[in-house]
Amino acid sequence: SVNRDLKKEIKEAEKMLTQIDMTRIPSYQLGMEKGLEKGMEKGLEKGMEKGLEKGMERGQVTLLTRLLSYKFGTLSSMVMQRIDNARPEELATWGERVLSAKKLDEVFL
C-alpha cells in the first residue's frame, strides 16, 4: 500500500514537471531574449551586406550602360539584358574595355 501511494506520488510529480511553463522562468526568458537579440543582429548584418552588394552591382550596371550609350548610341534590348544578367566581374571587365573599344562588339569579347 505504501509502495502504491509512492508510485502515485511519483506519477503526480512527473505530471507536474511536464506542465511547467518554461517561458515563466527568468533565466529561460533572459536566454531567449539574448538569443533573439543575437539572431536579429546577425540577420541585420547579413541583410546590410547583401544590400550593399546589390547596390554596388546596380551602380556598375548603370555606369556601364551610360558609358556604352554615350560612346555607341542607343543600346538594343539584347545588350541591356546581357548587362543586367552579368556577374560583377564581367561588368568590371566590360567597363575597362569600353575605353579602348572601337565597336560595341569589342566590349563583350
Distance bins in CASP14 RR format, pairs under 12 A and 6 or more apart:
PFRMAT RR
TARGET T0000
AUTHOR 0000-0000-0000
RMODE 2
METHOD distances of the structure
MODEL  1
1 7 0 0 0 0 0 1 0 0 0 0 0
1 8 0 0 0 0 0 1 0 0 0 0 0
2 8 0 0 0 0 0 1 0 0 0 0 0
2 9 0 0 0 0 0 1 0 0 0 0 0
3 9 0 0 0 0 0 1 0 0 0 0 0
3 10 0 0 0 0 0 1 0 0 0 0 0
4 10 0 0 0 0 0 1 0 0 0 0 0
4 11 0 0 0 0 0 1 0 0 0 0 0
5 11 0 0 0 0 0 1 0 0 0 0 0
5 12 0 0 0 0 0 1 0 0 0 0 0
6 12 0 0 0 0 0 1 0 0 0 0 0
6 13 0 0 0 0 0 1 0 0 0 0 0
7 13 0 0 0 0 0 1 0 0 0 0 0
7 14 0 0 0 0 0 1 0 0 0 0 0
8 14 0 0 0 0 0 1 0 0 0 0 0
8 15 0 0 0 0 0 1 0 0 0 0 0
9 15 0 0 0 0 0 1 0 0 0 0 0
9 16 0 0 0 0 0 1 0 0 0 0 0
10 16 0 0 0 0 0 1 0 0 0 0 0
10 17 0 0 0 0 0 1 0 0 0 0 0
11 17 0 0 0 0 0 1 0 0 0 0 0
11 18 0 0 0 0 0 1 0 0 0 0 0
12 18 0 0 0 0 0 1 0 0 0 0 0
12 19 0 0 0 0 0 1 0 0 0 0 0
13 19 0 0 0 0 0 1 0 0 0 0 0
13 20 0 0 0 0 0 1 0 0 0 0 0
14 20 0 0 0 0 0 1 0 0 0 0 0
20 28 0 0 0 0 1 0 0 0 0 0 0
21 28 0 0 0 0 1 0 0 0 0 0 0
21 29 0 0 0 0 0 1 0 0 0 0 0
22 28 1 0 1 0 0 0 0 0 0 0 0
22 29 0 0 0 0 1 0 0 0 0 0 0
22 31 0 0 0 0 0 1 0 0 0 0 0
22 32 0 0 0 0 1 0 0 0 0 0 0
23 29 1 0 0 1 0 0 0 0 0 0 0
23 30 0 0 0 0 0 1 0 0 0 0 0
23 31 0 0 0 0 0 1 0 0 0 0 0
23 32 1 0 0 1 0 0 0 0 0 0 0
23 33 0 0 0 0 0 1 0 0 0 0 0
24 32 0 0 0 0 0 1 0 0 0 0 0
25 31 0 0 0 0 1 0 0 0 0 0 0
25 32 0 0 0 0 0 1 0 0 0 0 0
26 32 0 0 0 0 0 1 0 0 0 0 0
26 33 0 0 0 0 0 1 0 0 0 0 0
27 33 0 0 0 0 0 1 0 0 0 0 0
27 34 0 0 0 0 0 1 0 0 0 0 0
28 34 0 0 0 0 0 1 0 0 0 0 0
28 35 0 0 0 0 0 1 0 0 0 0 0
29 35 0 0 0 0 0 1 0 0 0 0 0
29 36 0 0 0 0 0 1 0 0 0 0 0
30 36 0 0 0 0 0 1 0 0 0 0 0
30 37 0 0 0 0 0 1 0 0 0 0 0
31 37 0 0 0 0 1 0 0 0 0 0 0
31 38 0 0 0 0 1 0 0 0 0 0 0
32 38 0 0 0 0 0 1 0 0 0 0 0
32 39 0 0 0 0 0 1 0 0 0 0 0
33 39 0 0 0 0 0 1 0 0 0 0 0
33 40 0 0 0 0 0 1 0 0 0 0 0
34 40 0 0 0 0 0 1 0 0 0 0 0
34 41 0 0 0 0 0 1 0 0 0 0 0
35 41 0 0 0 0 1 0 0 0 0 0 0
35 42 0 0 0 0 1 0 0 0 0 0 0
36 42 0 0 0 0 0 1 0 0 0 0 0
36 43 0 0 0 0 0 1 0 0 0 0 0
37 43 0 0 0 0 0 1 0 0 0 0 0
37 44 0 0 0 0 0 1 0 0 0 0 0
38 44 0 0 0 0 0 1 0 0 0 0 0
38 45 0 0 0 0 0 1 0 0 0 0 0
39 45 0 0 0 0 1 0 0 0 0 0 0
39 46 0 0 0 0 1 0 0 0 0 0 0
40 46 0 0 0 0 0 1 0 0 0 0 0
40 47 0 0 0 0 0 1 0 0 0 0 0
41 47 0 0 0 0 0 1 0 0 0 0 0
41 48 0 0 0 0 0 1 0 0 0 0 0
42 48 0 0 0 0 0 1 0 0 0 0 0
42 49 0 0 0 0 0 1 0 0 0 0 0
43 49 0 0 0 0 1 0 0 0 0 0 0
43 50 0 0 0 0 1 0 0 0 0 0 0
44 50 0 0 0 0 0 1 0 0 0 0 0
44 51 0 0 0 0 0 1 0 0 0 0 0
45 51 0 0 0 0 0 1 0 0 0 0 0
45 52 0 0 0 0 0 1 0 0 0 0 0
46 52 0 0 0 0 0 1 0 0 0 0 0
46 53 0 0 0 0 0 1 0 0 0 0 0
47 53 0 0 0 0 1 0 0 0 0 0 0
47 54 0 0 0 0 1 0 0 0 0 0 0
48 54 0 0 0 0 0 1 0 0 0 0 0
48 55 0 0 0 0 0 1 0 0 0 0 0
49 55 0 0 0 0 0 1 0 0 0 0 0
49 56 0 0 0 0 0 1 0 0 0 0 0
50 56 0 0 0 0 0 1 0 0 0 0 0
50 57 0 0 0 0 0 1 0 0 0 0 0
51 57 0 0 0 0 1 0 0 0 0 0 0
51 58 0 0 0 0 1 0 0 0 0 0 0
52 58 0 0 0 0 0 1 0 0 0 0 0
52 59 0 0 0 0 0 1 0 0 0 0 0
53 59 0 0 0 0 0 1 0 0 0 0 0
53 60 0 0 0 0 0 1 0 0 0 0 0
53 87 0 0 0 0 0 1 0 0 0 0 0
53 88 0 0 0 0 1 0 0 0 0 0 0
54 60 0 0 0 0 0 1 0 0 0 0 0
54 61 0 0 0 0 0 1 0 0 0 0 0
54 88 0 0 0 0 0 1 0 0 0 0 0
55 61 0 0 0 0 1 0 0 0 0 0 0
55 62 0 0 0 0 1 0 0 0 0 0 0
55 63 0 0 0 0 0 1 0 0 0 0 0
55 88 0 0 0 0 0 1 0 0 0 0 0
56 62 0 0 0 0 0 1 0 0 0 0 0
56 63 0 0 0 0 0 1 0 0 0 0 0
56 88 1 0 0 1 0 0 0 0 0 0 0
56 91 0 0 0 0 1 0 0 0 0 0 0
56 92 0 0 0 0 0 1 0 0 0 0 0
57 63 0 0 0 0 0 1 0 0 0 0 0
57 64 0 0 0 0 0 1 0 0 0 0 0
57 83 0 0 0 0 0 1 0 0 0 0 0
57 84 0 0 0 0 0 1 0 0 0 0 0
57 85 0 0 0 0 0 1 0 0 0 0 0
57 86 0 0 0 0 1 0 0 0 0 0 0
57 87 0 0 0 0 1 0 0 0 0 0 0
57 88 1 0 1 0 0 0 0 0 0 0 0
57 89 0 0 0 0 0 1 0 0 0 0 0
57 90 0 0 0 0 0 1 0 0 0 0 0
57 91 1 0 0 1 0 0 0 0 0 0 0
57 92 0 0 0 0 0 1 0 0 0 0 0
58 64 0 0 0 0 0 1 0 0 0 0 0
58 65 0 0 0 0 0 1 0 0 0 0 0
58 83 0 0 0 0 0 1 0 0 0 0 0
58 84 0 0 0 0 1 0 0 0 0 0 0
58 86 0 0 0 0 0 1 0 0 0 0 0
58 88 0 0 0 0 0 1 0 0 0 0 0
58 91 0 0 0 0 0 1 0 0 0 0 0
59 65 0 0 0 0 1 0 0 0 0 0 0
59 66 0 0 0 0 1 0 0 0 0 0 0
59 67 0 0 0 0 0 1 0 0 0 0 0
59 83 0 0 0 0 0 1 0 0 0 0 0
59 84 0 0 0 0 0 1 0 0 0 0 0
59 88 0 0 0 0 0 1 0 0 0 0 0
59 91 0 0 0 0 1 0 0 0 0 0 0
59 92 0 0 0 0 0 1 0 0 0 0 0
59 95 0 0 0 0 0 1 0 0 0 0 0
60 66 0 0 0 0 0 1 0 0 0 0 0
60 67 0 0 0 0 0 1 0 0 0 0 0
60 83 0 0 0 0 1 0 0 0 0 0 0
60 84 0 0 0 0 0 1 0 0 0 0 0
60 86 0 0 0 0 1 0 0 0 0 0 0
60 87 0 0 0 0 0 1 0 0 0 0 0
60 88 1 0 0 1 0 0 0 0 0 0 0
60 89 0 0 0 0 0 1 0 0 0 0 0
60 90 0 0 0 0 1 0 0 0 0 0 0
60 91 1 0 1 0 0 0 0 0 0 0 0
60 92 1 0 0 1 0 0 0 0 0 0 0
60 93 0 0 0 0 0 1 0 0 0 0 0
60 94 0 0 0 0 1 0 0 0 0 0 0
60 95 0 0 0 0 1 0 0 0 0 0 0
60 96 0 0 0 0 0 1 0 0 0 0 0
61 67 0 0 0 0 0 1 0 0 0 0 0
61 68 0 0 0 0 0 1 0 0 0 0 0
61 75 0 0 0 0 0 1 0 0 0 0 0
61 79 0 0 0 0 0 1 0 0 0 0 0
61 80 0 0 0 0 1 0 0 0 0 0 0
61 81 0 0 0 0 0 1 0 0 0 0 0
61 82 0 0 0 0 0 1 0 0 0 0 0
61 83 1 0 1 0 0 0 0 0 0 0 0
61 84 1 0 0 1 0 0 0 0 0 0 0
61 85 0 0 0 0 1 0 0 0 0 0 0
61 86 1 0 0 1 0 0 0 0 0 0 0
61 87 0 0 0 0 0 1 0 0 0 0 0
61 88 0 0 0 0 1 0 0 0 0 0 0
61 90 0 0 0 0 0 1 0 0 0 0 0
61 91 1 0 0 1 0 0 0 0 0 0 0
61 92 0 0 0 0 0 1 0 0 0 0 0
61 94 0 0 0 0 0 1 0 0 0 0 0
61 95 0 0 0 0 0 1 0 0 0 0 0
62 68 0 0 0 0 0 1 0 0 0 0 0
62 69 0 0 0 0 0 1 0 0 0 0 0
62 80 0 0 0 0 0 1 0 0 0 0 0
62 83 0 0 0 0 1 0 0 0 0 0 0
62 84 0 0 0 0 0 1 0 0 0 0 0
62 91 0 0 0 0 0 1 0 0 0 0 0
62 95 0 0 0 0 0 1 0 0 0 0 0
63 69 0 0 0 0 0 1 0 0 0 0 0
63 70 0 0 0 0 0 1 0 0 0 0 0
63 83 0 0 0 0 0 1 0 0 0 0 0
63 91 0 0 0 0 1 0 0 0 0 0 0
63 92 0 0 0 0 0 1 0 0 0 0 0
63 94 0 0 0 0 0 1 0 0 0 0 0
63 95 1 0 0 1 0 0 0 0 0 0 0
63 96 0 0 0 0 0 1 0 0 0 0 0
63 98 0 0 0 0 1 0 0 0 0 0 0
64 70 0 0 0 0 0 1 0 0 0 0 0
64 71 0 0 0 0 0 1 0 0 0 0 0
64 72 0 0 0 0 0 1 0 0 0 0 0
64 75 0 0 0 0 1 0 0 0 0 0 0
64 79 0 0 0 0 0 1 0 0 0 0 0
64 80 0 0 0 0 0 1 0 0 0 0 0
64 82 0 0 0 0 0 1 0 0 0 0 0
64 83 1 0 1 0 0 0 0 0 0 0 0
64 84 0 0 0 0 0 1 0 0 0 0 0
64 86 0 0 0 0 1 0 0 0 0 0 0
64 88 0 0 0 0 0 1 0 0 0 0 0
64 90 0 0 0 0 1 0 0 0 0 0 0
64 91 1 0 1 0 0 0 0 0 0 0 0
64 92 0 0 0 0 1 0 0 0 0 0 0
64 93 0 0 0 0 0 1 0 0 0 0 0
64 94 1 0 1 0 0 0 0 0 0 0 0
64 95 1 0 1 0 0 0 0 0 0 0 0
64 96 0 0 0 0 0 1 0 0 0 0 0
64 97 0 0 0 0 1 0 0 0 0 0 0
64 98 1 0 0 1 0 0 0 0 0 0 0
64 99 0 0 0 0 0 1 0 0 0 0 0
64 101 0 0 0 0 0 1 0 0 0 0 0
64 104 0 0 0 0 0 1 0 0 0 0 0
64 107 0 0 0 0 1 0 0 0 0 0 0
64 108 0 0 0 0 0 1 0 0 0 0 0
65 71 0 0 0 0 0 1 0 0 0 0 0
65 72 0 0 0 0 0 1 0 0 0 0 0
65 73 0 0 0 0 0 1 0 0 0 0 0
65 74 0 0 0 0 0 1 0 0 0 0 0
65 75 1 0 0 1 0 0 0 0 0 0 0
65 76 0 0 0 0 0 1 0 0 0 0 0
65 79 0 0 0 0 1 0 0 0 0 0 0
65 80 1 0 0 1 0 0 0 0 0 0 0
65 81 0 0 0 0 0 1 0 0 0 0 0
65 82 0 0 0 0 0 1 0 0 0 0 0
65 83 1 0 0 1 0 0 0 0 0 0 0
65 84 0 0 0 0 1 0 0 0 0 0 0
65 86 0 0 0 0 0 1 0 0 0 0 0
65 91 0 0 0 0 1 0 0 0 0 0 0
65 94 0 0 0 0 0 1 0 0 0 0 0
65 95 0 0 0 0 0 1 0 0 0 0 0
65 98 0 0 0 0 0 1 0 0 0 0 0
65 107 0 0 0 0 0 1 0 0 0 0 0
66 72 0 0 0 0 0 1 0 0 0 0 0
66 73 0 0 0 0 0 1 0 0 0 0 0
66 75 0 0 0 0 0 1 0 0 0 0 0
66 83 0 0 0 0 0 1 0 0 0 0 0
66 95 0 0 0 0 0 1 0 0 0 0 0
66 98 0 0 0 0 0 1 0 0 0 0 0
67 73 0 0 0 0 0 1 0 0 0 0 0
67 75 0 0 0 0 0 1 0 0 0 0 0
67 83 0 0 0 0 0 1 0 0 0 0 0
67 91 0 0 0 0 0 1 0 0 0 0 0
67 94 0 0 0 0 1 0 0 0 0 0 0
67 95 1 0 0 1 0 0 0 0 0 0 0
67 96 0 0 0 0 0 1 0 0 0 0 0
67 97 0 0 0 0 0 1 0 0 0 0 0
67 98 1 0 1 0 0 0 0 0 0 0 0
67 99 0 0 0 0 1 0 0 0 0 0 0
67 101 0 0 0 0 0 1 0 0 0 0 0
67 104 0 0 0 0 0 1 0 0 0 0 0
67 107 0 0 0 0 1 0 0 0 0 0 0
68 74 0 0 0 0 1 0 0 0 0 0 0
68 75 1 0 1 0 0 0 0 0 0 0 0
68 76 0 0 0 0 0 1 0 0 0 0 0
68 79 1 0 0 1 0 0 0 0 0 0 0
68 80 0 0 0 0 1 0 0 0 0 0 0
68 82 0 0 0 0 0 1 0 0 0 0 0
68 83 1 0 0 1 0 0 0 0 0 0 0
68 91 0 0 0 0 0 1 0 0 0 0 0
68 94 0 0 0 0 1 0 0 0 0 0 0
68 95 0 0 0 0 1 0 0 0 0 0 0
68 97 0 0 0 0 0 1 0 0 0 0 0
68 98 1 0 0 1 0 0 0 0 0 0 0
68 99 0 0 0 0 0 1 0 0 0 0 0
68 101 0 0 0 0 1 0 0 0 0 0 0
68 103 0 0 0 0 0 1 0 0 0 0 0
68 104 1 0 0 1 0 0 0 0 0 0 0
68 105 0 0 0 0 0 1 0 0 0 0 0
68 106 0 0 0 0 0 1 0 0 0 0 0
68 107 1 0 0 1 0 0 0 0 0 0 0
68 108 0 0 0 0 1 0 0 0 0 0 0
69 75 1 0 1 0 0 0 0 0 0 0 0
69 76 0 0 0 0 0 1 0 0 0 0 0
69 79 0 0 0 0 1 0 0 0 0 0 0
69 80 0 0 0 0 1 0 0 0 0 0 0
69 83 0 0 0 0 0 1 0 0 0 0 0
69 98 0 0 0 0 0 1 0 0 0 0 0
69 104 0 0 0 0 0 1 0 0 0 0 0
70 98 0 0 0 0 1 0 0 0 0 0 0
70 104 0 0 0 0 0 1 0 0 0 0 0
71 94 0 0 0 0 0 1 0 0 0 0 0
71 95 0 0 0 0 0 1 0 0 0 0 0
71 97 0 0 0 0 0 1 0 0 0 0 0
71 98 1 0 0 1 0 0 0 0 0 0 0
71 99 0 0 0 0 1 0 0 0 0 0 0
71 100 0 0 0 0 0 1 0 0 0 0 0
71 101 1 0 0 1 0 0 0 0 0 0 0
71 102 0 0 0 0 1 0 0 0 0 0 0
71 103 0 0 0 0 1 0 0 0 0 0 0
71 104 0 0 0 0 1 0 0 0 0 0 0
71 106 0 0 0 0 0 1 0 0 0 0 0
71 107 0 0 0 0 1 0 0 0 0 0 0
72 79 0 0 0 0 1 0 0 0 0 0 0
72 97 0 0 0 0 0 1 0 0 0 0 0
72 98 0 0 0 0 1 0 0 0 0 0 0
72 101 0 0 0 0 1 0 0 0 0 0 0
72 102 0 0 0 0 1 0 0 0 0 0 0
72 103 1 0 0 1 0 0 0 0 0 0 0
72 104 1 0 1 0 0 0 0 0 0 0 0
72 105 0 0 0 0 1 0 0 0 0 0 0
72 106 0 0 0 0 0 1 0 0 0 0 0
72 107 0 0 0 0 1 0 0 0 0 0 0
72 108 0 0 0 0 0 1 0 0 0 0 0
73 79 0 0 0 0 0 1 0 0 0 0 0
73 103 0 0 0 0 0 1 0 0 0 0 0
73 104 0 0 0 0 1 0 0 0 0 0 0
74 80 0 0 0 0 0 1 0 0 0 0 0
74 104 0 0 0 0 0 1 0 0 0 0 0
75 81 0 0 0 0 1 0 0 0 0 0 0
75 82 0 0 0 0 1 0 0 0 0 0 0
75 83 1 0 0 1 0 0 0 0 0 0 0
75 84 0 0 0 0 0 1 0 0 0 0 0
75 104 1 0 0 1 0 0 0 0 0 0 0
75 107 0 0 0 0 0 1 0 0 0 0 0
75 108 0 0 0 0 0 1 0 0 0 0 0
76 82 0 0 0 0 1 0 0 0 0 0 0
76 83 0 0 0 0 0 1 0 0 0 0 0
76 104 0 0 0 0 1 0 0 0 0 0 0
76 105 0 0 0 0 0 1 0 0 0 0 0
76 108 0 0 0 0 0 1 0 0 0 0 0
77 83 0 0 0 0 0 1 0 0 0 0 0
77 84 0 0 0 0 0 1 0 0 0 0 0
78 84 0 0 0 0 0 1 0 0 0 0 0
78 85 0 0 0 0 0 1 0 0 0 0 0
78 104 0 0 0 0 0 1 0 0 0 0 0
78 105 0 0 0 0 0 1 0 0 0 0 0
78 108 0 0 0 0 0 1 0 0 0 0 0
79 85 0 0 0 0 0 1 0 0 0 0 0
79 86 0 0 0 0 0 1 0 0 0 0 0
79 94 0 0 0 0 0 1 0 0 0 0 0
79 104 1 0 0 1 0 0 0 0 0 0 0
79 105 0 0 0 0 1 0 0 0 0 0 0
79 107 0 0 0 0 1 0 0 0 0 0 0
79 108 0 0 0 0 1 0 0 0 0 0 0
80 86 0 0 0 0 0 1 0 0 0 0 0
82 90 0 0 0 0 1 0 0 0 0 0 0
82 91 0 0 0 0 0 1 0 0 0 0 0
82 94 0 0 0 0 1 0 0 0 0 0 0
82 104 0 0 0 0 0 1 0 0 0 0 0
82 105 0 0 0 0 0 1 0 0 0 0 0
82 107 0 0 0 0 0 1 0 0 0 0 0
82 108 1 0 0 1 0 0 0 0 0 0 0
83 90 0 0 0 0 1 0 0 0 0 0 0
83 91 1 0 0 1 0 0 0 0 0 0 0
83 94 1 0 0 1 0 0 0 0 0 0 0
83 95 0 0 0 0 0 1 0 0 0 0 0
83 98 0 0 0 0 0 1 0 0 0 0 0
83 104 0 0 0 0 0 1 0 0 0 0 0
83 107 0 0 0 0 1 0 0 0 0 0 0
83 108 0 0 0 0 1 0 0 0 0 0 0
84 90 0 0 0 0 0 1 0 0 0 0 0
84 91 0 0 0 0 0 1 0 0 0 0 0
85 91 0 0 0 0 0 1 0 0 0 0 0
86 92 0 0 0 0 1 0 0 0 0 0 0
86 93 0 0 0 0 1 0 0 0 0 0 0
86 94 1 0 0 1 0 0 0 0 0 0 0
86 95 0 0 0 0 0 1 0 0 0 0 0
86 107 0 0 0 0 0 1 0 0 0 0 0
86 108 0 0 0 0 1 0 0 0 0 0 0
87 93 0 0 0 0 1 0 0 0 0 0 0
87 94 0 0 0 0 0 1 0 0 0 0 0
88 94 0 0 0 0 0 1 0 0 0 0 0
88 95 0 0 0 0 0 1 0 0 0 0 0
89 95 0 0 0 0 0 1 0 0 0 0 0
89 96 0 0 0 0 0 1 0 0 0 0 0
90 96 0 0 0 0 0 1 0 0 0 0 0
90 97 0 0 0 0 0 1 0 0 0 0 0
90 107 0 0 0 0 0 1 0 0 0 0 0
90 108 0 0 0 0 1 0 0 0 0 0 0
90 109 0 0 0 0 0 1 0 0 0 0 0
91 97 0 0 0 0 0 1 0 0 0 0 0
91 98 0 0 0 0 0 1 0 0 0 0 0
91 107 0 0 0 0 0 1 0 0 0 0 0
91 108 0 0 0 0 0 1 0 0 0 0 0
92 98 0 0 0 0 0 1 0 0 0 0 0
93 99 0 0 0 0 0 1 0 0 0 0 0
93 101 0 0 0 0 0 1 0 0 0 0 0
93 107 0 0 0 0 1 0 0 0 0 0 0
93 108 0 0 0 0 1 0 0 0 0 0 0
93 109 0 0 0 0 1 0 0 0 0 0 0
94 100 0 0 0 0 0 1 0 0 0 0 0
94 101 0 0 0 0 1 0 0 0 0 0 0
94 104 0 0 0 0 0 1 0 0 0 0 0
94 105 0 0 0 0 0 1 0 0 0 0 0
94 106 0 0 0 0 0 1 0 0 0 0 0
94 107 1 0 1 0 0 0 0 0 0 0 0
94 108 1 0 0 1 0 0 0 0 0 0 0
94 109 0 0 0 0 1 0 0 0 0 0 0
95 101 0 0 0 0 1 0 0 0 0 0 0
95 106 0 0 0 0 0 1 0 0 0 0 0
95 107 1 0 0 1 0 0 0 0 0 0 0
95 108 0 0 0 0 0 1 0 0 0 0 0
96 106 0 0 0 0 0 1 0 0 0 0 0
96 107 0 0 0 0 1 0 0 0 0 0 0
96 109 0 0 0 0 0 1 0 0 0 0 0
97 103 0 0 0 0 0 1 0 0 0 0 0
97 104 0 0 0 0 0 1 0 0 0 0 0
97 105 0 0 0 0 0 1 0 0 0 0 0
97 106 1 0 0 1 0 0 0 0 0 0 0
97 107 1 0 1 0 0 0 0 0 0 0 0
97 108 1 0 0 1 0 0 0 0 0 0 0
97 109 1 0 0 1 0 0 0 0 0 0 0
98 104 0 0 0 0 1 0 0 0 0 0 0
98 106 0 0 0 0 1 0 0 0 0 0 0
98 107 1 0 1 0 0 0 0 0 0 0 0
98 108 0 0 0 0 0 1 0 0 0 0 0
99 106 0 0 0 0 0 1 0 0 0 0 0
99 107 0 0 0 0 1 0 0 0 0 0 0
100 106 1 0 0 1 0 0 0 0 0 0 0
100 107 0 0 0 0 1 0 0 0 0 0 0
100 109 0 0 0 0 0 1 0 0 0 0 0
101 107 1 0 1 0 0 0 0 0 0 0 0
101 108 0 0 0 0 1 0 0 0 0 0 0
101 109 0 0 0 0 1 0 0 0 0 0 0
102 109 0 0 0 0 0 1 0 0 0 0 0
103 109 0 0 0 0 0 1 0 0 0 0 0
END
